[in-house]
Amino acid sequence: MTHTSCDIADLVRFYGGDILSSGSMETEKLFFQHGDVTVFAHSFAVACLCLYLVLLLDLRVDRRALVRGALLHDYFLYDWHVPDPSHRFHGFSHPRRALENAERDFPLGPIERDAIVRHMFPLTLAPPKYREGALICAADKLCALCETVSALGLLARLTYARPRRSAR
């Protein structure tokens, strides 16, 4: 069975529609993650890549929890590029902040919580407990690499346009 990026994006919208339509996710479109890719586009790309891998490899996972964890894994809601003492250890601290924000705004199960707080393994020491978290961790690294290395940020632009960074 072949799935197009459109089918996968539709599945992400199906499982994570309430998250995608929330006001806080709208603010993620204003913050850049890697290069000129927004946090929103990055999170959407991670969710799409996770589902693509599940479908490609015929993995048994909780797809709803997988998508929701992927969409919320970087739900820290600030621009980490802005010099601020609270952003100093962003790589280590943002998973906890993302989890706190996600728990405040959405109902979460144990799979989503674990995936959000442990997605930075091995930078943070605890690995994900669930298959879904391991997929999010791997997809996050791959998307980040593509976004950082590629001037095009191809994975994140498959389904969502994003604003251009203004000259400073």
Summary of the structure (lengths in Angstrom):
residues: 168
radius of gyration: 14.8
end to end distance: 47.0
largest distance: 49.1
contacts: 531
relative contact order: 0.18
helix: 61%
strand: 3%
